[in-house]
Amino acid sequence: MAKSGPPESEVTRKMLEGYTTALITNDELHRAWIKLSQQLGGLSDKFVMVEVQQSGKLDIIIRCIDITPCDYSNPSLVDKFSFSFMLSRMWLLNTYEFIRIYDSRINKDQEVTNKYLKDLKRIYDCFRVPAAKHQVARDGELKGRKIKLASEDNPSDICQYDGKEQKLYNPAIKYDPSTGSTVYVGIIIHDDGCIEQIEMSRLQLAGLTLRLADLTEEEKNEGILTLAAER
């Protein structure tokens, strides 16, 4: 008879202990997410408020897992990488939802658009579709058009999108070796019509999201995305 694992109560206890320790040792970051939840949802929208705080707690847990940069090619670390990637995918999909809701309320019928928020949603859009559907975002609009790929070897690498070689545009799991953070990859269509593949670590995306709580009026009018033609 196969040996069973530890009792469920013991597993639960260890998980809760780790969860509590993560929040206590990252109190400042926890408070930053609570502040963002009050900014985006407030008492008038408890759903958004709860969603933001849940994403914040998940962010803290993932940071604790990724805290030590390591070589994920090491077979002994495969489980750690798999766990981190699984949680990072959950974080992306959960965080996208309150960004989408907040953007629809703030930028709908507004004479002055919050460009920072608009760009942030567009970034989430291009990462969310590959994560949720395992396909390139807005695939139908891209066929036959030229795309600037995010390539370390050749930053100006240009190819024509045909929709067949999905791995080229939507690669398998990637990570930032300096932080251990999962890296999202997606294709974005800029306002000038330029199409570009972009990469961003989960840690960077969390940082951009937290900035929403402290944006000045000037910063709200400054977008995150820089047009490829201006680089």
TIVEX-584324 format. One record per residue (C-alpha): residue in one letter; chain; x, z, y. Coordinates in nm, 3 decimals, always signed. Example, Ala and Ser with C-alpha at 12.3 -4.5 7.8 and 13.67 -1.06 7.14 Angstrom:
REM TIVEX-584324
   residu   chaine        c1        c3        c2
        a        A    +1.230    +0.780    -0.450
        s        A    +1.367    +0.714    -0.106
END
This chain:
REM TIVEX-584324
   residu   chaine        c1        c3        c2
        m        A    +0.000    +0.000    +0.000
        a        A    +0.140    -0.100    +0.339
        k        A    +0.245    +0.185    +0.561
        s        A    +0.006    +0.228    +0.851
        g        A    +0.117    +0.283    +1.207
        p        A    +0.092    +0.609    +1.400
        p        A    -0.255    +0.756    +1.457
        e        A    -0.454    +0.584    +1.730
        s        A    -0.468    +0.905    +1.932
        e        A    -0.088    +0.920    +1.945
        v        A    -0.060    +0.557    +2.056
        t        A    -0.322    +0.616    +2.324
        r        A    -0.145    +0.929    +2.444
        k        A    +0.188    +0.749    +2.478
        m        A    +0.028    +0.458    +2.661
        l        A    -0.149    +0.688    +2.907
        e        A    +0.169    +0.890    +2.962
        g        A    +0.359    +0.571    +3.043
        y        A    +0.080    +0.450    +3.271
        t        A    +0.068    +0.782    +3.461
        t        A    +0.447    +0.799    +3.492
        a        A    +0.458    +0.443    +3.627
        l        A    +0.208    +0.525    +3.903
        i        A    +0.379    +0.852    +3.998
        t        A    +0.728    +0.705    +4.014
        n        A    +0.602    +0.410    +4.220
        d        A    +0.379    +0.608    +4.457
        e        A    +0.474    +0.409    +4.768
        l        A    +0.391    +0.079    +4.600
        h        A    +0.068    +0.228    +4.465
        r        A    -0.031    +0.331    +4.818
        a        A    +0.047    -0.020    +4.945
        w        A    -0.202    -0.169    +4.699
        i        A    -0.464    +0.090    +4.795
        k        A    -0.412    -0.002    +5.161
        l        A    -0.460    -0.369    +5.074
        s        A    -0.780    -0.286    +4.883
        q        A    -0.920    -0.113    +5.191
        q        A    -0.821    -0.408    +5.409
        l        A    -0.975    -0.673    +5.183
        g        A    -1.277    -0.489    +5.047
        g        A    -1.333    -0.161    +5.221
        l        A    -1.637    +0.050    +5.150
        s        A    -1.866    -0.248    +5.206
        d        A    -1.737    -0.435    +4.902
        k        A    -1.644    -0.198    +4.622
        f        A    -1.603    -0.486    +4.374
        v        A    -1.314    -0.639    +4.568
        m        A    -1.170    -0.296    +4.639
        v        A    -1.162    -0.210    +4.268
        e        A    -1.022    -0.553    +4.176
        v        A    -0.735    -0.515    +4.422
        q        A    -0.648    -0.167    +4.298
        q        A    -0.657    -0.280    +3.936
        s        A    -0.418    -0.564    +4.017
        g        A    -0.195    -0.315    +4.195
        k        A    -0.177    -0.085    +3.894
        l        A    -0.103    -0.378    +3.665
        d        A    +0.168    -0.494    +3.908
        i        A    +0.334    -0.152    +3.886
        i        A    +0.327    -0.150    +3.505
        i        A    +0.481    -0.499    +3.489
        r        A    +0.754    -0.403    +3.735
        c        A    +0.845    -0.110    +3.511
        i        A    +0.876    -0.343    +3.213
        d        A    +1.084    -0.593    +3.412
        i        A    +1.294    -0.333    +3.594
        t        A    +1.611    -0.408    +3.398
        p        A    +1.726    -0.770    +3.420
        c        A    +1.816    -0.882    +3.073
        d        A    +1.890    -1.183    +2.857
        y        A    +1.561    -1.281    +2.701
        s        A    +1.743    -1.517    +2.466
        n        A    +1.837    -1.198    +2.278
        p        A    +1.605    -1.191    +1.970
        s        A    +1.567    -0.814    +1.998
        l        A    +1.400    -0.854    +2.338
        v        A    +1.142    -1.114    +2.236
        d        A    +0.862    -0.856    +2.213
        k        A    +0.941    -0.719    +2.558
        f        A    +0.934    -1.067    +2.710
        s        A    +0.612    -1.155    +2.530
        f        A    +0.445    -0.835    +2.652
        s        A    +0.563    -0.893    +3.010
        f        A    +0.442    -1.254    +3.009
        m        A    +0.103    -1.156    +2.865
        l        A    +0.049    -0.895    +3.138
        s        A    +0.181    -1.130    +3.408
        r        A    -0.077    -1.389    +3.307
        m        A    -0.354    -1.127    +3.322
        w        A    -0.230    -1.015    +3.665
        l        A    -0.232    -1.371    +3.799
        l        A    -0.588    -1.443    +3.687
        n        A    -0.722    -1.108    +3.811
        t        A    -0.548    -1.127    +4.148
        y        A    -0.661    -1.486    +4.202
        e        A    -1.025    -1.378    +4.191
        f        A    -1.011    -1.137    +4.486
        i        A    -0.793    -1.380    +4.684
        r        A    -1.054    -1.650    +4.626
        i        A    -1.340    -1.422    +4.729
        y        A    -1.158    -1.295    +5.037
        d        A    -1.061    -1.646    +5.148
        s        A    -1.419    -1.774    +5.111
        r        A    -1.541    -1.496    +5.339
        i        A    -1.265    -1.502    +5.600
        n        A    -1.213    -1.877    +5.634
        k        A    -1.572    -1.991    +5.595
        d        A    -1.717    -2.127    +5.919
        q        A    -1.429    -1.982    +6.120
        e        A    -1.306    -2.166    +6.427
        v        A    -0.959    -2.020    +6.375
        t        A    -0.845    -2.033    +6.012
        n        A    -0.625    -1.765    +5.861
        k        A    -0.359    -2.016    +5.754
        y        A    -0.152    -1.754    +5.571
        l        A    -0.449    -1.666    +5.350
        k        A    -0.540    -2.033    +5.304
        d        A    -0.187    -2.116    +5.185
        l        A    -0.176    -1.810    +4.961
        k        A    -0.497    -1.920    +4.787
        r        A    -0.357    -2.270    +4.740
        i        A    -0.049    -2.122    +4.574
        y        A    -0.267    -1.913    +4.343
        d        A    -0.479    -2.222    +4.268
        c        A    -0.186    -2.430    +4.147
        f        A    -0.057    -2.148    +3.924
        r        A    -0.394    -2.029    +3.794
        v        A    -0.507    -2.354    +3.629
        p        A    -0.197    -2.393    +3.407
        a        A    -0.223    -2.025    +3.311
        a        A    -0.596    -2.033    +3.236
        k        A    -0.648    -2.386    +3.103
        h        A    -0.299    -2.496    +2.997
        q        A    -0.321    -2.808    +3.210
        v        A    -0.202    -2.923    +3.550
        a        A    -0.423    -2.829    +3.845
        r        A    -0.620    -3.120    +4.001
        d        A    -0.489    -3.351    +3.729
        g        A    -0.729    -3.632    +3.820
        e        A    -0.595    -3.657    +4.175
        l        A    -0.233    -3.685    +4.064
        k        A    -0.224    -3.977    +3.820
        g        A    -0.003    -4.260    +3.940
        r        A    +0.129    -4.063    +4.236
        k        A    +0.488    -3.955    +4.294
        i        A    +0.581    -3.589    +4.259
        k        A    +0.884    -3.399    +4.381
        l        A    +0.993    -3.182    +4.089
        a        A    +1.136    -2.833    +4.115
        s        A    +1.471    -2.899    +3.953
        e        A    +1.778    -2.677    +3.974
        d        A    +2.003    -2.968    +3.879
        n        A    +1.850    -3.215    +4.122
        p        A    +1.623    -3.060    +4.390
        s        A    +1.515    -3.406    +4.512
        d        A    +1.413    -3.532    +4.167
        i        A    +1.109    -3.760    +4.207
        c        A    +0.889    -3.886    +3.925
        q        A    +0.558    -4.067    +3.887
        y        A    +0.285    -3.851    +3.736
        d        A    +0.114    -4.005    +3.434
        g        A    -0.045    -3.695    +3.286
        k        A    +0.111    -3.750    +2.943
        e        A    +0.427    -3.540    +2.952
        q        A    +0.251    -3.216    +3.043
        k        A    +0.555    -3.004    +2.960
        l        A    +0.747    -3.172    +3.243
        y        A    +0.493    -3.051    +3.497
        n        A    +0.365    -2.743    +3.320
        p        A    +0.668    -2.605    +3.132
        a        A    +0.661    -2.326    +2.880
        i        A    +0.740    -1.965    +2.970
        k        A    +0.999    -1.925    +3.244
        y        A    +1.154    -1.612    +3.391
        d        A    +1.387    -1.503    +3.669
        p        A    +1.701    -1.367    +3.497
        s        A    +1.797    -1.162    +3.805
        t        A    +1.478    -0.954    +3.797
        g        A    +1.326    -1.020    +3.455
        s        A    +1.008    -1.135    +3.632
        t        A    +0.788    -1.412    +3.489
        v        A    +0.808    -1.735    +3.691
        y        A    +0.492    -1.938    +3.755
        v        A    +0.512    -2.318    +3.784
        g        A    +0.251    -2.546    +3.937
        i        A    +0.190    -2.864    +4.136
        i        A    +0.058    -2.845    +4.491
        i        A    -0.079    -3.114    +4.722
        h        A    +0.034    -3.052    +5.082
        d        A    -0.175    -3.131    +5.389
        d        A    +0.041    -3.437    +5.458
        g        A    -0.039    -3.575    +5.112
        c        A    +0.302    -3.496    +4.966
        i        A    +0.284    -3.369    +4.608
        e        A    +0.536    -3.112    +4.495
        q        A    +0.607    -2.897    +4.194
        i        A    +0.671    -2.538    +4.301
        e        A    +0.806    -2.232    +4.123
        m        A    +0.761    -1.868    +4.218
        s        A    +0.829    -1.544    +4.038
        r        A    +0.544    -1.300    +3.987
        l        A    +0.741    -1.049    +4.192
        q        A    +0.756    -1.289    +4.489
        l        A    +0.384    -1.368    +4.464
        a        A    +0.298    -0.998    +4.458
        g        A    +0.507    -0.950    +4.772
        l        A    +0.325    -1.231    +4.954
        t        A    -0.009    -1.081    +4.848
        l        A    +0.078    -0.733    +4.974
        r        A    +0.169    -0.877    +5.315
        l        A    -0.202    -0.948    +5.373
        a        A    -0.249    -0.583    +5.467
        d        A    -0.011    -0.595    +5.764
        l        A    -0.037    -0.945    +5.907
        t        A    -0.031    -0.978    +6.285
        e        A    -0.257    -1.235    +6.451
        e        A    +0.046    -1.458    +6.498
        e        A    +0.142    -1.431    +6.131
        k        A    -0.212    -1.519    +6.024
        n        A    -0.169    -1.855    +6.197
        e        A    +0.164    -1.921    +6.028
        g        A    +0.137    -2.076    +5.686
        i        A    +0.348    -1.989    +5.384
        l        A    +0.397    -2.345    +5.267
        t        A    +0.657    -2.564    +5.433
        l        A    +0.587    -2.934    +5.410
        a        A    +0.843    -3.110    +5.193
        a        A    +0.903    -3.363    +5.470
        e        A    +1.015    -3.083    +5.704
        r        A    +1.278    -2.946    +5.466
END
